[in-house]
Amino acid sequence: MRVIKTLLKIIGVLVLVAGLGTLYVLNRGGAFRKIEPRFAGTCQSLSLDASAEDMTVDRERGFVYISYLDRQSLVKGDGTNVQGTIMRLDLNRQPLAIEEALLDKPDHLRTHGLSLYVDPAGKRSLFVINHPVNRGTEPELVEVFDEVEPGKFSHRETFSSPLFNSPNDMAAVGPRQFYVANDKALKGGLAAGLQQVGIGASPLTYFDGSTARAVADDIASGGGINVSADGTTLYVSETAGQRLRVFERNPADGSVTEKARIALPTSPDNVDVAADGSLWVTGHANTVKLIQHFINGSPAPTQVLRVVPGAGNTATVDEIYVNA
């Protein structure tokens, strides 16, 4: 009887710990949060036939480049033949409309994060993450397209590395140099589980033009990445970590040194650096609904924050937009 009672106590403790852990993860992900939509400005909707997971702005030209892929077809069907592209939105023209930005592309292209690089002479290149059909078993790719006429790009080359293990976003810093933010750990198991409570295990990968290496290995699910205008500061949003990591970047070799960890009231995703140096960060206010969206396409709330880093780990964080 003592053995049975002991086993029952152990089982009871394990059930309690599992229950409390589940509640912690759900609460941390915003499952119990009451979301009140707010926005002081006005929005103009643009109907699309596919989803836009990421975008990058050419402020000098007034162009927005959009990662374009029908992700719902991937979720609801077998998705074998679903292909994506990059579209261009010209902010100088009304009414707003999108058009194809790629003159040619690889036979297979499933776009995700993208980045625009402009060299000192003004030559523009688009770097685009390209997911395979069978993620986890086939190589993840980065495609590079060069501008051949204003807003029109032609495919130049393809890069791959085992350190692009689960690429979500990227930041180009040279004609063949870039960083990749991965949203999963190189290995599963305990490391993958710990990421759900903000303990990072995903690699931040730097490609120097010929080889890739991890310059950080403790990113808690990299959802977004960008670089300052002078190329010396790297920003990485940690979706599972609910924070923004700030790194000092060495342009000579790509190495990074951590400067700050800025806590955010959301699970951050894409990050953009504005002309004034402030950061515009999109976030997921309820990651449970985000997971449901991945499964069945149901709506998930979105936040937009303006972040101005301060001294140390401090920052001024303003919520600009949130929907329910």
PyMOL commands that set and color helices and strands:
alter all, ss='L'
color gray80, all
select helices_A, chain A and resi 2-28+71-76+190-195+287-296
alter helices_A, ss='H'
color red, helices_A
select strands_A, chain A and resi 38-39+51-58+63-69+85-90+98-100+111-118+124-130+141-149+152-160+167-172+178-182+202-207+212-219+222-227+233-238+243-249+256-263+267-273+279-284+302-309+315-322
alter strands_A, ss='S'
color yellow, strands_A
deselect
rebuild
show_as cartoon
